[in-house]
Amino acid sequence: MLRRLTLLATLIPSLGFRASAQPLPRATPEEEGISSSAIMGFLDQAEKRVEVLHSVMIVRHGHVVAEGWWSPFAAGEPHMLYSLSKSFTSTAVGLAISEGKLSLDDKVLKFFPDEAPAVPSKNLEQMRVRDLLRMSSGQSAAAIADFPFTSRKADLARVFLELPVEDVPGTHFVYNTPAAYMLSAIVQKVTGQSVLEYLKPRLFEPLGMGNPTWDASAQGVSFGGFGLNLRTEDIAKFGLLYLDHGAWNGRQVVPAAWTREATRLQTANGSDPASDWNQGYGYQFWRARHNIYRGDGAFGQFCIVVPDHDTVVAITSGTADMPEVMNVLWETLLPALGDSALPADPAGDQRLAARLSSLELKTVAGQADSPTAQGVSGKRYDFPENVEHVKSVSVRFPSGADPVVSYTIGNVTGTFACGRGAWEKGALVIGTPEDRPVAVSGAWTSDDTFTLKVWKYRTPFASTYDLRFGRDSLIIEKLDNVGLTAPKRIRIVGSAAD
């Protein structure tokens, strides 16, 4: 039925039914040549070997055959994509090229006459758009390491052009997120729109991706290399668009030639045949083993395209071990992708559907109550100046109800509830829009320690807090799950207020 509805919507647009705004069609795994048991095997291994997955969607022959979100993550929630954003920036460049607004061989300095150094180096003068796209700008990893993305004062394009260009552009691969920012800035220069604005009518709206957001610099330039927030199905649609050579519902949304060039090997980046990071790099797309290509982002955000098997896999997660995510996929799913439909397996489909609908991240294990609870319930603890900017914390432990944490951080005061054996959704009143929605679980892990876990469920990030209550003190120890640098345990000590 879904196949017929999709076809009808494509052929009869006068009905007002916008096919592009509809979800992808669904099918059973067996209908599309993969067994439900193979997908169960993937889930088993993923939960065993990968620290945390947040969502997965598997698309075979244009149909979603499996989809699941580990609660508190959910289908309708956007997720921070990190460097998976780069593949979308690449798409914007390809579209701008197709519209005659720039070319691959344009020199980067051409677009920034006001930001260029007074006397640019010979290597900088030779840097082209294609060098930015394929991570071969000529800059070293050390030169770009401290790029000031978060500065509200620095002109980031000027900063980039002042960096030393030690090698001839086009000769060495160095992963370079500032280069992706420059691609975004170039698109904005030639179109008068940010990459976000430019892609809305050309990509996001035709594919029915809702209303994406993209973080921007002080100059109003979408960061390009990160900052895009999309839902899991949006990621899957993007992969399907590239799998179908830029076509969507009979319309050529992205030039087919660009999808081929962007995803083929443009730069060698290593020689280890067992590494998915050594198979070459395209135009802001990674090559992988098994003739696969992908966009990916820190902590396990993936858009994986398997052309030989007409398959797309979209994944969001919060793991420091990204290679293991792909290892699990190649070991469990790839061998199971058959050439033709399989016999129906209603019982297997039912078991898989039940498994996918009940996915949940582990809540805090412990006791619902403690002998300490009533003596500290509602008591305020004040903290001296600390790295977390926490000024005060109190926790109420109402009998038979969820504990409630009240806090003052900086000049902001708020509260949130801690689910007992469940995830309680709430909000922090600090941080970015992506950081503010949280889901919290808490339990007593010893007589004097209440442990709570806070998932920022539009991001890869979670923090575990151990609150150890003393006679007149509260010690809080915090540990994040992942970070751009190795997470370190933070300890702050507060005293009971008079």
N, C-alpha and C positions, 0 to 999 in steps of 0.2 A: 504493500500500500504506500509506504513512504517513497519508494522509487517512482510510482505512478504520480503521486502528488508533486514530487520535484519536477518531473518531466512536464506535467500540466502547467505548473507555474512558469516554467521557462518558455513554453510555447504560447501561453495566453496571458501576456502581461496586462492586457486590458481589464482583467479581472481585479486588478489592484493588489494581487498577491505577489509580494516581492520575494522572489526565490532567494536572492542573496541574503535577505534578512532572516532566513529560516535556519534552524539548526541543521547540521549534516544529517543525512539519512542514516538510520540504524538497521543493523542486520544481526543475525546470530553468527557466532564465529564460524560454525560449520558451513553456513551458506557461502562464506567468502574464503573457504579453504584452510581454516585453522581450527584446531580442536579446542573446546572449552577447557579440557584438561591441561593443554599446553599453557594456556593463560593462567590457570590455577598454579601451574608449576612456576611460572614467572613470579606470581605474587608470593608464593612460598619462599622462593630464593631471595627476592627483593627484601622481604621483611626479615629474613635471616641474615643477609649479608650487607645490606645498605642501612646506614644509620637511620635515616628518615626519608621516606617519600611523602609528598603532599598530594600528588595527583598523577594519574596516568590515563591517557586516551590512546587507543589503538585503532587506526583507520586502515581498512583493507579494501581495495577496489572501490574507493570512494565512500565506504560505509563504515560507520563506527561499530566495531564489534565488541569493544570492551571499554568501560569508562568507570573511574572510581576516584573518590576523594577521601583521604584519611581525615576524619573529623578531628579538629574543628575547621579544617579547610573545606571549601564547598564550591559547587559548580559555578555559581553566580558571582563569585568573588574574583577580582583581578589579583594577579600575583606579580611581584617584582621580578623582572626578567634579567637584570644585570646585563651581561654582554650578549645575550641573545638579541638585545636591542640592535646590535651592530648589523645583523642580517636585514633588519628593516631599514636601517640607514642606507645600506647597499642598494636596496630596492628603490629608495628615493633617488639615489644617484642614477640608477639605470633608467628610471622614468624621465628624469631631467635630461639625460643624454638623448633619449628617444624624442624629446620635444625640441631638440636642437639648442638647448641652453648651455651646454658645455660638452667637452669631449674627454676621453680617457687620457689623451696626451696633452691636455692643457696644463701649463705650469701653475703650481699652487700660488706663486707670488702674483700671478695675473689678477687674482681675485681680492688681493689684500694690499693695494698700493699704499693705504694710509697706515697699515700695521707693520709693514715690512721694515727690516733694519735699513739704516742709511746705506750701509755697504754690505749687502748680502754675500755670503760665501758662494763659491762656485757650485758646491754640492747643493746648497739650498736653491740656487737658481735652476738646477736641473730637476728638482723634485716635481713629479707630476701627480695628477689625480689617481692614475692607476697605481702609483707607488703607495699612496695612502690606503687604497683599497686592499692591496695584497700584503700589507704590513712590511713594506720594504722601503721606508722613508729615508733610511740612512742614519737614523738616530740610534744611539745605544740605549739599552735598558736602563743604565745608570742615569742617562740624561733626562729620561721621561719619568723617573721613579717618583719624584715629588711634585708632579704637575698639580697646580693649585685649583682643582675643579671647584672647590667649595668657596673660593675667595669671592667676596662681593665687591672687591675693588679692582682686581687685576683684569685686564682685557686678555682673555684666554687665547685668542688668535695671535695677538702680539707676543704673548709669552711663548707660544709654540714656535713662532718664526724666529725667536731669539735663541732657541735651543741649538747647541752645536750639532751639525750634521757631519758625523765623522766618516761615514762611508758613502760611496757613490750610490744614490738612490737606485733601487731596483736590483741590488746585488746581494742583500742579506735580509733574512727574515728576522724581525724582532717584534714580538707582540706589542701593539702600541694603541692603547685606548685614546690618548690625545689625538692620534691621527684620525680616529673615527669622529671625534669632536670637530675636527677641521672639515671632514666631509659634510657633516651637518651644517657647518657655517658656510661652506661653499654653496650648498643647495639653497640656503637662505639668501645668500648674496645674489644668486641668479634668478630666483623665483619671487623674492620679496616675502616669502612665507617661511615659518619654521618647518622643519621636517614633519612635525606633528600636524600642522595645518595643511601642508602640501599633500601628505598622504591620506588625509581624511576622505576627500572625494575620489581619490585615485585607487585606494587600497582598503582602508578601514570600512568605509560605507559599502562599496560593492560586495565585500565579503561578509557584511553584517557583523562587524566586530564591536558594535556598541559605541561607547564614548571613551576611547583610550586616553590615558594621561601620560605625559612625558616630562620629566624634570628638566629644568633649563638653567643655564648660566645667568649671571647678572646681566649679560648682554641680551638675554631673551632667546638664546640659541639652544635648542634641544641638545642634550648632552651627546647624543649620537651613539656613543659607545656603551651607554647604560641609561637607566632612568625610565624605560618604557614599562608600563603596567598593563597586562592583558589577562584574559581568562584562558583556561586550559584549552577550551574548544577553539578559541581564536588562534592559539599556537598551532593547533592541528590544521585549521583552515589554511594558514600560511604555508605549512608544509605541503598540503595538498595542492595549493596553487603552483608551487614550484615543481612538484611531481608531475603536474599536468602542463608543464612548460608555459606557465603564465596565464592559462585559460581558466575562466570561471563561468559556469553556466552559459557556455557558448560565446562568451565575450573575452577578447584578449586584453586582460587587465595589465599584465606586464609583458613586454616583448619576449617572445620565446628565445631569441638569441641571447638576451641578457640572462635568462635563467640558466642557460647552458654555460655561458662564460663565467658567471658568478660562482657556479658550483663545481667547476672543474679545477684541476690543479693549476694554479697560477704561480705558486712559489713553493719550492721544496723547504721543508722545515724539520728534517731529521731523517734517520735511517733505520730506526727500530721497527721491524715488521710487526711486532706485537703491540705497538703503542698506537692508540687512536689519536694521539697528538703528533705523530710523525708521518702522517700519510699525505701531507701537503695542505696548502691553504689556497682558497679561491679569493673572491672579492667579499670579504667579511663573512665567509662560510668556511668551516673546517671540512676537510676530507677525513674519512674514517676507513677502517678495514672493511672488506667485503663490498667494495664499490659503493659505499654509503657516504652521504654527506649530511652535515648538520649545522644548525646554529646552536650555540650553547652559552650559558651564563653561569657565573660563580654559584657554587653550592648546589649545582644540579638542576639547572633550568635547560631543558632540551627540546629542540625541534629536529627530529631524526627522520631522514628521508631515505627509503630503501628502494631505489628505482627498479632493481632486478626482480623485486617481488611486489611492486605496486602497493607499498605500505608506508604509512607515516605513524610515528609514535611521538606523542607530546607528553612531557613529564615536567612537573615542578617538584622541588624538594629542598631540603635543608641539610645537606651532607657535605663533609669535607673530602669525601672519597668519590669524586666524579667518575674516575675510570671504572670503578666497580659497578656503577649503574649500567654502563655499556657492556661490561663483561657479562652481566646477568642477562641482558637482552640478547646478546649474540649466542649465549649458551642455551637459552630456554625457548625464545621465540623464533629466532632465525631458522633453525632446523625444522620448525613446525609449519612453515609457510608453504602450503601445498599449491599445486598447479590448478586444481579444480575443486569444486565443492565436495564436501564430505557428507556422509550420511547424517541425517538429523539426529540430535542427541538431546531430547527435551529434558531428561533428568540432569545431564551435565550442564546444560544452559541454566537450569533452575539453581543448581548448586553455585555456579559462577555468579549469577545475578545476586543471590543471597550474600555471597562473600563480598562482592563489590559494593553492595548497599550498606554493609555493616563495618566497613573499614574505619578504624579509629586509632589515633595515636594514644600511647599509653598514658593514663592519668597517674598522678602521684599515688604510690602505694603506701598505706599506713593506716593509722587509727583515726576514726572520726572524732574522738574526744581524748582528753588528757587531764590528769589531776591538776595540771598547771593552768588549764584554760580559764577557769572562772576568776582566778586571782589576777590574771593579766588582761582580761577582757576589757576593752575600751580604754586601757591606760595609754597615755601618750608618752612617747619617748622622743627626746630631742637629740639631735646630732650636731657635733661641731662641723666645721667646714670640711668637706670631703670630695673625692673625685666624682661621686655620683650626684652631687649637689642636693642630697637628701637633707631636709631640715627637720622633719618630724614624721613619725609613723605611729599608728595605733591600729590594733586589730580587735574587732568585736567577734566573740564566739557565742552567738545566741544558741540556746538549747534547741536541737532538732532542725536548725536552719544553717544555710551556708555562711561561713565566716566572711566578714567584710573588712577590707583593708582601707584605711584612710591615710593619705600621705600629703605632705607638702614638699615639692621638689622645686627648688628655685623660688619663684614667686607664684607658683601654680599649686592649687589644692584640688584633690579629687579623691574618688573612691572607686573600688571595684570589688565584686564578689568572687569568692573562690569556690568553684564547684567541688563537691565531695564525691569522688568516684565518677565525675563527669566534667565536661568542659563548660564553664559558664562564660558566655560572651559578654563583653563590656567594652569600655574604652578608656584609654589614657588621655589626659587632656594636655599632653605635651608631645613634642616630636612632630614628624611629618604626617600628612594624611594617611600614608601607608602604614606608619608605625602605630597610629592611635587605636585602631580596632584590635582588641586582644581577646584571647580565650584563656581562662585561668582554672587550674585544678590545684587543690591543696589537701594536705593530710598531716597529722602528727606522726613524725617518723621516729620520735623518741618522746619521753615524758616532757622534756623541756624544749623540744625543737619542732616548730611547725614549718613544713616545707611546701613551697608553692612553685608551680611552673607556669610561666607566662609565655604563650605563643602569640606573636604578632602575625596574625594569620593571613596577611596579604604580603608577607615577606618570608625569607628563609629563616628568620631569627626567633629564637626562644631563649629565655633566661630562667635559670633555676635559683631560687632564693631559699636559703636556710635561715630561719629566724629563731635564734636561740635565746630564750628568756631566762634572765637571772633574777636575783632578788630585786634589784633596782636598775637593771640594765637590759639592753637588747643588742645582741650581736647579730648583724646581718652579713651573710656571705653570699656573694652572687657569682655565678658562672654561666657564661653564654655558651650556646651550642657550637656556633661557628663564627668566624670573623676573618677579615682580610689579613689580620695577623693572628697568631695562635692565641685563643682566649686564655685569660689569666683570671684566677679567682680573686675577687675583690672583697675586702673585709672592712666594715665600718662598725663603730661602737657608739651606741646612744645611751642616754641616762633617762630614768623616769622623771617626768616633769613634776615640779612641786605641786 
